[in-house]
């Protein structure tokens, strides 16, 4: 029986992130920040909120006032630093809005905006050039899992995403079939993927960097299933979609990590 302090994951500060996707309005942000700030105290987890772009400024203001322990991130960025790219957002603009993180390669961007591995790698590089920490999302689709291709997909997406060899980043394992479906990966399935991703990081960066890199799980995370997932040695926190819209549920998930 291993104790929490013996687990490799205990050496890493957990990362718990809220991916608000295309939800919420300005009026929701202040209340969320107030309740989050009151509930957070001094969290033992790193907490990041990813609002959609129009909400970044009000969220930055509300978090600074009420939940200064929480960081802010963008949901996407353009690989170029500036230019004629209507509707897009640059890393410098995200920094300017108060972001320190950015999501790269979320499966909804890959699916809906035809983002391929190379583009995701370029976005990771652009994030780092702008002083942002990328949270690189990888994960297999259902048919890829059924075809036995899961590890090959993860290997390919990770290698392309990290082609620029960023130093400060985190990885989110988000099996596409678990996102927004209510069908969470079992702790065993998630751990297998996380351990594989960490092995890949060892190969690319060496053991020290691999051991300090956070690999978080995403896909229908709830306060109910988070505890069992968090027990696994290589699950260092969560990227939470649906449940992060409810600040009470999001806090409960943070507590699962903070008390681990
Ligand atoms: P979900 O989304 O928690 O609603 O499944 C997770 C994500 O897409 O990041």
Boltz pocket constraint, residues with backbone or C-beta under 6 A from the ligand:
constraints:
  - pocket:
      binder: B
      contacts: [[A, 19], [A, 174], [A, 178], [A, 179], [A, 180], [A, 181], [A, 218], [A, 219], [A, 220], [A, 221], [A, 239], [A, 240], [A, 241], [A, 242], [A, 243]]
      max_distance: 6.0
